[in-house]
Amino acid sequence: SSVLWQLPGPTPGWHAPLPARTRVPGSPLMDGVSATQPPQGISTDVAINGGDIWSGSRLSADEVSELCEEAMSRSISRPIMAQFRPERSWLWRQWSGTIVKAVLPREVFINMALAVLAVLIIQGGWPAAHLSGIERVWTLCTSLVSFTLSFFLNKAYTLWRSVYALTRRVQGRLNDICLLAAISAERDANGRYTPEAEALLRISSRYVRVFSLLLYASLTTKYAPLSTPGGLTALVKAEAITDEERSLLLETTTGTVGRGIMGHAAVLGWLAVLLERGMRDGTLGGSYGRSAIPLQHSFQNKVMDLRAAYGSIADELSGRMPLAYAQLVQILCDMLVLFSPVALVGSVGGCGAVIGTGCMTLFYSSVLKLAKMFLDPLDNEAYGGKYGISINVGTLLHETNIASERWSRGAARVPKGVLDLRRDVAAKGQPAALDDDDDDGITSRAAWQHAERARAAAAAAADGLDRLADAVERKAVRSEESDKLERRSSGAEEARAAEIEEQEPRRVAVGSADR
């Protein structure tokens, strides 16, 4: 296959040793566009903020076409992540999609071989006093490393869950936009979409799919080639975008080093303008003659929430973990495992030291590896995807492709009762004879409807009179209770005054006697 540049990937301090302008016939990146030398001093790792603008150069035209076909597929073959069953026996039997597969057998056996070498050296004449001191220090460090690893794993999993929640939030807002467009599209007398509404829904669904594809092309290395000029050409051949839209994406969108063409931002703008124009000309929200302002506010809120959600994904990836923190945890774990045979040989012997080193490697290295895989949720570093731990971006794209037309197809035809609820309710209770039996010009249907309205008015009036009577009765009861309380209060006060008058002469006589 013809390639433009053979690059292992962006690395810190990488400089492209290429001439100022290079062109290779047949290269997908150079399809109709001359590539210039990448800027000097690229120091963007692939997992920090997603795609690589030069990744398309490492794929042939056929490979880019296959990648485009996979991204535009509407068949879900894998779940979003590896699923599990809670039974103990089932979990113990699993190998694929587990962290044990990443540690066993290579890393465990290598450390056990090093432990055998260390045991042979120690048993050849290492002072026993030194071994006891190393064992005490190793025991103290075990608690520190265990706590640090546990906290590190928790923070890494928090990042993984946050990115997963944001991807689902983006998917949910796209579904909301498609649903609002489907239920507010203009319909004819039979309840079907008008030709204008069908065209608008078809274009909006396509923009939703293209937006999702280009978004993850800017966030992942796997789909990054689709954001190159060659990738856009493949999208044109797949009828995902038009030639005009490809030209606009190349002319009007900008990118940053390591993130490719930021085409999803432009597509989101196209989608918002399309919906705005549909509301202005009545294609959206104009079927019932109501104002489109509430619908407009709903669309605007969904678009703003969508922008905030997809922008937060890159923010989470770029601030996933400070380098100093990750390096410290790696050093602590490696030193603990490295000194395991030296610390254990004095207490459990040579064979026990080798087996203990294998167990320490299995447990501590597994936790550290799992944490680092959680720090790469979209598998940009090809670190955890092969073990089934990363988020399957392909499944996200396929689910969005399916959902982009789910709501418009589901609401394309609706029951007659949904179109005119009053007519449906009247039809259930209307009389059998609907013809005009006399010459007064009044049909049985009209007479029945008039009688129904009169009956409803009479029922409403009777209900109002009942409520009024209840209110009057409650007011009378409250007034009677208030009078009783007042009489009781006044009677108590009079009795108290009489008692005071009776006790006054007695109090005066007692006072005189005391004097």
VOROSE-802704 format. One record per residue: x, y, z of N, C-alpha, C, CB in turn. Coordinates in steps of 0.02 Angstrom, whole numbers, plus 50000, padded with zeros to 5 digits. Glycine has a CB too. Layout:
<pts>
XYZXYZXYZXYZ...
</pts>
This chain:
<pts>
500424994150000500005000050000500445006150000499525000050061500205011349966500585017549962500465021750024500395021549899500995024150054500935028250114501325034650102501195024550176501165039650141501505046150135502115046450179501025051850152502005045350245502555045250292502485039250337502585051750334503025036150354503015030650401503245033450469503475024650378502765034950511502905037850576502665033250631502585044850584503045032250683502815027950738502285031150780503395026050781502175037750773501685041250814502005047250846501385036550869501615052150865501885058150896502225056450962501335063450907502835058950970503205057951032503465064651055503775052851022503595065451120503865071751145504505073651110503965071451220504535079751087505135082251054505215079750984505725080451094504705077050954504755074250886504785079750835504175069450871505235079050786505285083650731505255079650667505945087850735504875082150618504795078550555505395079950510504145080550520505805075050495506385076150452506175075750379506935070950466505725080150358505445079950291505525086650256504705077950293505505086650190505535093050155504905097050168505625091950080504925103350147504365107850162503725105650129504535114850140503725102350074503115100250040503235093450007502875105549988502815088650022502905081849997502255079449969503165077050051502275075649915501665072949885501815066049857501395077649831501415061249876501485054449850500845052549815501655049349907500855050849752500235049049716499895043149749500385047449642499245043749754498845038349781498775038449856499145031949761499135042849889499075043049962498415046049981499655047049994498045043050029497385045650048497425052450079497045040950095497965053850114498025060450145498115065850093498595060550194498455064150038498625069049988498135069349931499315067749962497545066249939497045066049886496785073049872496465061349904497075076349823496845082949804497105088549848496105083149805497535087049897497785092149942498525091149951497425091950011498905096449947499625096049958499765096650032499995101449918500155092150057500305092150129500935096050142500375084850156500935099950192501525103650212501845100050271501355110850231502475101950283502835098750338502495100450404503565101050340502395095550448502085096950513502515101750553501985090450552502205105750595502575110750633503095107550677502095114850676503635111250687504195108650727503995108350801504815113050718504265103450834504165103050906503505100150927504235109750935503215095550889502585092350909502725088150971502295087950851502365089451024502455085751086501785083651114502835090051138501355081151071500685079251091500615071651089500155082551045500525068651146500405061451148499695059851125500525058651219499615054051096498975052451064498405052051114499035045951027498545050251176498005049251224497805055751258498205044251277498185061151248498035067251285497415070551258498635072151281497385071851194496785075051167496555071851103496915082351155496715065551093496385061851040496795060550979495785065351021496505062150921496775059850857497435063050837496275061150805497705060550785498355062650759498245064850687498885056850764498425071150672498275073750605498675070150550498425081250603499205066650569499595063150518499425055650516500335064150530498925053550554498775046450556498535043750489498255045050610498215047950449497975045550384498535043450338497575050850352499145046050351499695044250308499925037050318500275048850320499715033950373499915027150386499395022050364500065026350459498885024250328498375019850302498335020650227497695021150336498215015150193498115015550121497395017850107498255008650087497265019150043496595021350024496075015950040496575023149949496265009550028495795004150043495665003550118496064997450016496185004450157496095004150230495665009750256496775004250264495745015750227495315021350247494585019950228495555027850215494485016950170493805015350149493485010150195493795012750076493875005150215493625000150262493455003250330494124994550271493885007950352493755011350415493125015550411494355015750435493025018850354492425022750345491805018350344492465026850279491855012650310491285008050308491115005450378491435002250262491625003950417491505001650485491175007050527492164999450518491405013350521491125018750561490405020350542491555024950554490225019450478489555021050455489075015050461489575023450384489315009550488488895003550493488315004650542489314997550514487775000950531487205001150576487064994350607486575003650538487594990450612487544983850642487994983650703487734978250590487704982250761488084982050824488304974850836487654984650884488954973650834489224966950842489534965850911489744965550789489694971150946490014970551012489674975251061490774972051007489664973551125489384978151174489854984051187489244974551240489614989051221490014994951234490614993351276489585000351268490564988251318491124985951359491014978551373491194990151425491534975151397491474968051412490954966951468492164965051433490484962551455489954961151504490154955251548489284959751468489814954451605489984949151651489364946451684490484951551704489434940651714488914937551755489164937051826488724930451728488734937851876488974938251945489164931551977488444941351986489044925951944489204919551975489954918751984488914913751933490154915952041490864915052057491184910252007490954912452128490854904751992491144899851946491244902751877490694893651943490774906851855490844909851788491424914751787490194913451768491494918851839492034923751841492714920451844491944928351901492784914951880493424911651885493634908551818493404906251939493164906951776493324903751712493514908651657492744899551689493424915151668493544919951615494284921551607493164926351630494464922551544495154924351528495164930551483495514918451493494794930551429494774936251384494384941951417494454934451317494644947951411494314953751440494464954751514493584953251431494984951451540495164952051610495864954851617495104945251646496004957651675496674960351688497174954851699496664965151747496944948951719497394943351730497754941551665497014937251757497404942151609497704940751544498274945451529497174941151489498234951651554498764956551541499384955251583498504963551554499314951751639499884950651684500164943551677499684951851756499714938751669499924931751659499964930151585499434926851695500434926051565500974923351606501624927351602501114916251585501664932051555502314935051539502624938651598502234939951482502274943451626502564947651679502694943651742502114953551694502234939351761502314935351821502914930551814501684931251836502974927251758503524922451749504204926051745503404918351685504214931951715504844935651712505074937551782504774941951668504624940051823504814941951891504994935851933504244945751924504664930151921504844924151958505544921651936504314918551945505714922451873506384920651851506914925151883506444920951774506764931551887507224936051922507274934351996506994943351914506714932152025506714930152096507164924052106506004928652120507154919252060507594913452065508314915552064507454908452007508484920252019509174922752016509364926252081509254927551957508914930352108509064933852171509144928952229508504938852188508744923752232508794918752285509474915152281508214913752281509684913352220510324909952213510904914352236510434907952140510854920952220511384925552241511394926252317511304932352208510794926852346510754927852419510984921652456510034929552440510784915952433510984909752467511724908252458510574903952442512054911752413512764910752403513204914152454512954913052335512914917952500513334921052551513104928052572514034921452528512464929752563512214936252584512134936352660511524937952549512364941652695512314941852768511584941652792512654948152796511434937452840510744936752864510504942952900510694930852911510954946752932510754952852967510464957952918511344955953005510754958452861510504963052811509804961052786510984963452752509684954552782509034952252758508474954152806509044944752748508594953752870508074955552919507904962852915508294953752989508404967052905508264974252898507864975752836508914978252898508054972552780507674973652718506964971252725508014969952660506874965752762506194963152771505754967952811506214956452807506044971252862505644976052901505454982052859506034978252963505924984652821505774990452778505254988452724506414993152744505334982552697504864980152645504154979452673505104973452616504104976952734503444976252766503114982952777503514972452832503514987952799503224994652808503004997752742503744999252842503394996652690503224999552625502614996252594503824998952577502474990052613501904986552584501254990252599501864979452611501174992652660500564996252678500515002852639500544997752753501075006352632501065012652595500885011552522501745016152600501195006552491501055005252420500335002852410501554999952392500084998852457499394996452450498905002252453499234991452506498995006752500498555012552504498605016952442498715016652567499215018252420499315022552361499005019452299500055023952350499095012952290498815009652232498045009652233499075002452228497765008652292497035008652298496755015452279496825006752369497055020752304496825027452289496925029052215497185032652332497495026952188497645028152117497135024652072498355025852100496965018452089496465014752051495785018052055496415007452076495595020552113494955023852121494905030152078494835025552194495435034152078495435040252037495425038551963496045044552053495775033351943495775031451872495095029051850496295025951859494765025051892494095022651875493595028451873493865017251925493685033351916493245039251914493305042851847493435044151972493915043451821494005046451755493655042151701494755047251738493745035651705493445031151655492685031951655493635023851670492375031951715491655032751719491425039651695491415031751791491825044751708491645051451686491645051951610492135056551715492155049151578492175049251505491595045151476492855046551478491465039351506490905035251482490235039051489490865028651521490135042451546489515046251556489465051951505489485049051627490025055051488490005060551440489845057951370490675064251439490115052151351489955049351285489205047651281490375043051271488925044951335488205043451335487795049951336488025039151396488055055051368487705061451368487685064451298488045066351417488245064051262488255066351192487745062451151488965065751162487745055951160487275051751123486555053551140487405044351138486425054851205485745056651225485515063251196485715057051300485955068351193485755074751165485615074151089486295080151177486005070051054485865068950984485185065550975486425064750952485025060851018484365057651016483815062651030484335051851066483925067151077483425072251093483285076651033483655076551153483815078650998483725082950939483325079250885484405085250911483495072950873483135069050823482405068150843483465062250812482275066850907481585065950929481185072350923481575063551002481465078050944481105084350937480955085950864481505090050968481435084750821481315086050749480775081450721481965085150709480765075150743480275070350716479565072150738480445063250739479465074150801478785075450825478535082250806478765074650900478975086850787478755093650769478765094850694479195098750803478955089750654478975090650581478265091650553479315084550548478225095450501477575097050471477265090750440477655102550417476605090250446476235084450420475655086750376475985079950478475435082150334474855083750292474215081550327474925080250223473665081650291473015079950321472975072650343472455081450272473385068350312473385061250329473875059550385473545057250268474215064550411474675063350465475375061350444474405058250509475525061650380476185059850356476605066150345476135055750291477265065050345477705070750335477605073750266478435068650345477655080250263477665083550199478345082350165477515091150206478385083250099479045082250066479595086550096478975083649992479425092850113479925097150143480155094550210479645104150151479685091950251479865089250316480295082950309479245087750357480135078750260480535072750249481245074550229480215068350195481325079550186481995081650166482385084350225481955086950110482055088350267482395091150326482605085650374481945096150362482165080850388482335075450433482895071050405481715071150448482895070050340483415065950310484105069450317483255064650235484125075950305484755079550310484985080050382484685086550280484515081350428484705081850498484965075150525484115084250540484665069650504484915063050526485615061850499484445057450502485735063850438486415062950410486925067250446486415064650334486735073350463487195077650500487345074850569486905084750505486855071750600486965068750666487485063150660486305065950695487425059050609487915053650599488615056350585487695049050543488655061350541489305064250524489615067750584489235069150465489205071250623489465074550683489775069450730488915078450718489415064050743489675058950789490315055850763489145053450800490345054550699490945051450670491545056150675490815049550597491455062450655492015067150657492215068950729491845073450619491735068750775491905070050845492395064850870491275070150888492235058450860492685053250885493295052450841492315046650889493285055150780493895055450741494385060450771493745057350669494135065450807494565070350840494765068150910494225077050843494445062850936494585060651005494955053951008493945060151043494965050250954495275043650955495775042950898494735038150949496265038750908496765037550856496505032550804497415034950886496045028250823495805023250775495425026550718495355018150810494995031350734494585034650683494865041350662493875035550709495465043050685495765049450665495875050050590496425050250700496035044650552496125045450480495505048150444496305038850449494915047350473494315049850439494265057450441493705046850471494665060750483494655068050485495185071150441494735070450556495545066950402496035069450354495685070650287496625064550346496015074250242495705075150175495545068550141496165079150131495985063550148495825057050119495235053750152496425052550123495175054650218494595051850253493955055250232494685052550327493965061750222493375065350198493175063050128493485072850199493685061550087493535058850020493175052150025494185058149979493395047950072493055041650082492335042650106493445037250132492225047750147491545049250169491105051550111491555054550224491405055150064491025057150005490825051049964491425062149961491285046449956491125040349918490595036149953491765036149907490585036350019490085032650057489435036450062490345031050126489385042350030488795046650029488605049050099488205042849998489115049550142488985052450208488985060050205489515050050259489395062850162489405070050150489445071250075490015073450186489315077350055489345079249984490025082349969488765084049965490165083249904490785086549884490815093749911490855086549808490245097149909490225103949935490385104050010489545107149922490105099350047490225099150119490955097350134489745094050152491245093050094491955091450103492385097650092492175085850055492235101450040492615107550027492535112550084492395110649961491925113150109491815117850165492195115650227491065118350180492215109150240492575106750298493325108250293492465099250308493595107550233494305108850223494465116350223494545105750158493995120350202494115127550196493965131450260493715130350139493445129550295493205133650350493375131050419492475134450344493555124750426493695122150493494435122550507493455114850499494585123050571495275123350593495405117650640495425130050628496035115850647496235110450691496825112450733496395104250652496965108550783497555109550825498005103650817497355110550898498635104550834499125099350826498905093250867499825101750847498855087550834498655081450867497915080250867498895081650936497495084750837496785083650840496455083650771496465088950883496845084650719496565084050652496075089650636496225077550645495675088550585495175093450563494585093250611494945091950491494435098950641493885099250690493225100050653493995105150740493055095050611492465095650569491815095050607492485090550517491825091750665491195090850701490905097450724491305086250761491325102350739491075108950759490695112250702491655113450783490955111650642490615114550584489955110950571491055114150522489955104350576489345100450564488805102250615489495092850565489005103350677488525105350727488215112050710488845105650797488625116550684488355123050661487865122150603488915127550640488025117750557487565116450501486905113750527487865111550451486935109150575486325106250602485905111450637486505100550650486215115750676485835120950711485505125850663486305124850759485865127750610485565132250560484995128950523486095134650510485075122450508484545118850473483905118750515484765111650457483965117350579483385117250622483075124250629483565114450692483495129250632483255136150638482855138050576483835141050648483105136450518482745137950455482095134050451483185136450394482105127850474481485123950474480945126950517481625116850496481135129750574480635133050617480395139550587480925134250686480815142950551480615149350521480105148450465481225153050495480215143350424479755142550367479165137850383480125139850307479125135550446478555131450466478645124050454477965133650430479225121850428479335114750419479375111150486479965113550378479605114650536479625112050604479165116350648480345111850633478715113150684478285116750730477745120850699478695121050772477615120050634477115124050601476465120550584477385126750540476395114250605475805110450587475175112750622475915103150601475245115450682474655117150722474575124650732474695113750788474965128450696474875135750697475095139050761474155137250686475485135550801475725138550863476395141950852475775133250918476605145850902477255149050898477805143950905477315154550952478355144850868478915140250870479445142350920479235139750801479305147550959479815149951007479965144751060479575156451040479475141451092479655136251140480055130551109479025133351171479885128551048480265123351014480975125850999479915121250949481035132050980481695134850967482125134851030481625142050940481835136651086482205136451149482425129351165481785139351206481995124451152482165117551166482765115351124481565112951154482735116851060483295115051016483945118451038483135116950944483905124851055484495128551076484795125551140484335135851086484365123751187484615120751249484965114051235484045119751298484665110051191484975103651175485645104551140484505099451131485685109351095486315110551059486855113051107486215115651001486675117551153487165120151201487395114651248486865126051240486935110451270487125104951313487565099951277486495101351340487425098851213487835094451172488545097151166487525093451103488615103551153489275106551147489675105951212489215113851126489335107251268489675106651333489895099451347489215109151389489485094651327489635087651341490235085351300489025083251326490225086551234490785084051194491425087951207490615084351119491375094251227491965097951245492285095351309491805105151253491875092751354492135090151418492525083651408491565089151467492395080051355492765073751344493505075151334492485069851283493655079951290494355081751278494675084651341494415086751221494275088451380494545091151443494725085651492494035095851474494305080651497494445075051542495075071251520493845070251545495145070151455495725066451430496375070351438495625064551357496345076851427496955080851432497175081751504496845087651400496725081151552496905081851622496805075451661496505087351655496955069851629496795063351659497195061951723496925057751609497845063551723498255062251782498925065751773498355054551793499175069151824499845072151818500385066951810500005076451880500895068651772501445063951758501805061851823501945067051710501915066651868502275065151929501915059851971502385071551970501245060251972500855055452011500915048451982500115057652014500825047951917500865041451885501565038451891500675041951811502085042651884502775040051890502915037551961503275045551871502685041352012502805039252080502475032552095502545044552128501865031652073501525025252086501875019552050500785025652063502115020751989502475015551952503115013551989502645017951881503485018552014504115017052049503975013252113504495023552065503465015352151503315011952214503135004552202502735015452249502725003352152502514996552137503104992252113501954996452085503514995052068504074991252042504584989552096504414995051985504734994352140505224993152192504964988052243505394999652228504314988252257504034983352304504094976252276503294985052318503924975452212503964968852181504694966652173503604968752113505134971452158505844969852146506174967152210506214975952121506014970052267506324968052329505944962352365506384973952376505424959852334505034954552366505454948252379504444952652323505834945652330506234939552346506764940752399506564936952283507054946752400507564948152451507254948452520507924954852435506644951252524506314951952589506014945352613505784957252586505824940952568505474934852587505924928852597504964933252536506524928952567506944923052568507164921252639507554924052525507234926052683507464924552750506924921452793507694930752783506294922652779505744920152821505394914052792505244925552833505354913552726504974908052695505414903652652504404910752653506044905152646506494901052606506494903052533506294893852613506924899652495507004901352425506384899852383507584897652397506104893952392505504892152353504924896752370505314884852365504834898152435504294902652455504394909652429504234902752531505024911852425505164918552400504984919152326505904920352409505124913852288504954914052216504194914152207505254907952180503844909752244503114909652238502814916152263502824903752277503084918852318502824925252343502934930952295503154926852409503494930852261503614936052210503104935652154504324935452181502944929452134502424928752082501754931352105502354921552062501574930052168500934932552195500934940152200500784929452264501494943052224501544950352228501484953452159502204952352262501804950452110501754953152042501044952752016502224949251995500714947052028500034946152004499554951452034499784939152020499604952552098499124956952132499294964252121499114955352207499914966252137500084973352133500144975752062500734974652170500454971852019500504973951948499834973951914500984969351911499394969451934498714969351904498344975751922498324963251928498384977751984498034983852005498314989951968498094984852081498984990351962499284996051928499114996051854500044996051937499144990251822498984989951751498244991751739499124982951723497804989351782497104990951775496984998351782496694987051827497325001551829497255008851837497485012551775497645011251898498045010451747498295013851686497845012651626499005011451670497525006851623497045005751570496425010051578496834998351568496215011151641495655015651653495825022851632495455015451727496465024651635496665031351616496685032251540497345032851645496565027051503496515027451430495835024651408497095023451395495295028151425494615025251415494435024051343494105029751446494715027951296494545027151225495065023151187494465033951193495535020051223496045015651193496465019251141495705009551162496675025351156497095029051109497815026551110497075036451125498015023251164498695020751168498735013251155498985022351237498175010251134498145003051120498404999151180498565001251058498195001351240498434998251302497924993651333498635003751351497304995751335496804991551367496264988951321496474995451421496254991251258495734989051212495774981751196495774993051149496384979051190496454971951172496254967451229497164970451152496184970251289495944966251346495214967651362496374967751407494874971551320494164972751329493994977551386493824966351341494464981751407494344986151464494154993151442494964986451508494344995151382494185001951359493465002251332494685004151304493235008451321492565009551293492595008251218492325016951307492115004451193492095002751122491785008551084491694996051110492195012651054491955018551018491555016450956492545023050997491745010950925491375008650866490645007250883491695002350838490515004350941489825003150962489445009650972489804999051026489775014651000489465021251008489255024050940489935026151044489695023550891489545026050824488965022150793490155025650778488965015550800488435011550770487755013050803488595004050777487755013950870487125015550904486865022350882487235015450979487305027150873487085033650849486825033350778487655038750854487155029350735486915028650666486205025750665487385024050626486075020950707485405017850709484895022850737485405011450752485085026350791484605030850823484475037150782484865032850892484905038850734484805044950696484165044850655485395046150650483925038950637483305038350598482755034550636483445034850533482895032650698482405028850735481775032950748482695026650802481855039150769481265043150789480865045450729481485049150830481215047350675480845049650616480465043950583481335052750565480735037850584480385032150557479805030150602480855026250547479905030450666479375028450712478775033150710479645028150781478905039650699478365044550698478145046450627478575050750734478365042650577478185044250508477435043450497478565039850459477125038450528476405037350523476135036550594476235031150480475585040050607475285039950673474545038050666475355046750709474235035350719473525033650716473095039850705473305030150780472495038750677472055044350663471835047850727471445042050625471765044050781471565047150844472065052050871471435041850894472715051150852473225055850874473155062550839473925052950862472935062350776472865068550738472295072950763472765067050665471725069950779471145073750802470835069850859470625074950744471055071350919470825067650977470085068850989471225069651038469835074950979469125076450990468685072450943468995083950982468885072050881468495068250832468485060850851468785069150762469045058350876469075051250894468625049850954469785049150910468635054351003468205053451062467465053851042468365058651116467295058550999466605059250977466375053150937466515065550935466845050250898466665044650856466485038450898467225042950808466775037850958466645032150999465935032251029467145031751054465635038351039464985038651070464445041551026465025042651132464575042450962464095045750918463515040950901464445048150855462915043350886462345039150868462455035850801461705043150867462085030450790462165026750728461915030650668461805020050731461345034250675461065038050619461365044950618460295038450624461695046650563462005053150557461695057350502462745052250544461175054850470460875058550415460355063450442460565053750363460185068150401459665073050418458985069950401459775079750380458595068150454457955064750443457395069550426457775060750504457465075950440456945080750423457245086350382456605083650486456845091650374457065097050331457295103250369456495099050285457465102250434457655108250472458395109950463457515107250545458765105750426459475107350413459935105250469459545114650401459675101950521460095099950577460175092350574459775102150645460785089950570460915082750567460915079750636461595081350532460855073050638460875069650702461545070750738460745062150692462095070950699462755072150730462765078950765463305071750677462525084050731462535090750761462085090950823462295096050710461485087650818461045087550877461365083850935460375084350859461695078350918462025074450972462585078451003462305067850944462985081850962463515085950990463245091651033463955088750934462685094751010462385100151049462125097451117461805103451010461805091451115461565088551178462135086751224461145082251162462695084351196463265082651238463545088951271463815079251197463585094351233463835100551263463365103151317463935105951209462705102651305462225104851356462275100551418461515104651328462345094051409462405089551466463035091051505462405082251442463585092351471464205093951505464155100551543464785094351455463795105451513463705111951547463275111051609463395117151499462745107051604462315105951662462695102351718461695101851641463105097451698463495093951749463985098651783463875087951718464285103051744464755107851773464395112651820465115111751718463795114851801463425119451844463225115951909462805122151807462985109751904462785106051964463395105052010462475099351946463955103551980464555102652020464755109152054465125100151976464685114752019464835121152050464375122752107464795126651998463715121252100463245122452155463405118152215462535121152131463605111952203463785107552259464395110252296463925100452233464875112652260465475115452292465295121752332466015117052241464845125952303464645132052339464265130252403464205136452294463825125252400463455123252460463925120552514462925118052443464415116652492464895114052541465285119652574465385109152507465465124652535465845130252562465425134152613466075134952507464785135352597464345138952643464255134952708463665140252611464185128452702464095124252761464715124352805463925117152740465305123852773465925124052813466015130652847466525122652769465815136152814465865142752845465405143352905465705148352794464795140552900464325140852956464585136853015463635138252935464875131053002465145127053057465715130653092465385120253030466155133753051466715137353082466455143253123467195139853028465935146753100465655152453137465365150153203465125156053096464995144453203464695141853265465235139853315464245135953249465755136653292466305134753337466645140853365466815130353300466715146053326467025152153351466605155353405467145157153294465935155353396465495158253448465545154353513464765158253423465575147753509465635143753569466275145253607465615136353551466825146053570467455147653602467435154353636468015147553551467105159353603467055165953633466635165753697466745170953583466075161953695465665161453756466035158053812465015157653740466405152753796466795149353847467325153953877467115143153819467635157953835468145162453859467865167853903468515165653800467285170753883466985176053924466725173253990466395179453885466445167253992466215164154054466785162854101465845157754039467345160654076467925159354119468185165754150468475155954079468185171254110468415177554137467955180154192468475182754080467285179454183466815181754235466895177754299466085181254209466995171054293467085166954353467715168854390467095159554335468225170454352468855172454383468785178954421469405173054331468425183754391468325190254424467915189454488467975195154376467395185154486466995184154546467405180854601466375179754530467825176254583468245173054634468715177954666468635167354603468985182554625469445187654653469065192254701469765191754596468445194154683468045198554727467885195054793467395200654691467755188454790467605184954852468215184354897467325178054836468805183654869469405182654908469695189254934469915179054867469485194854907469785201354927469645202955000469525206954882469015202755029468905204355101469295199755146468155203955119469335193255127469705188555168470445190355171469615181455142470715192455113471425194255112471565200355154471655195455040471085205355153471175211455193471145209855267470635216655176470675205255289470615203455360471245199955384469995199055371471515195455345472115191955364472695196755372472285186655313472735201655328473275206555333473215210755396473265211155272472605212755415472515216755476472705212655537471775219155482472525206255539472705202055596473465201355601472385195155589473785200655546474515200155548474835206355577474795198755479474575212255557474865218355584474745218855658474575224355548
</pts>
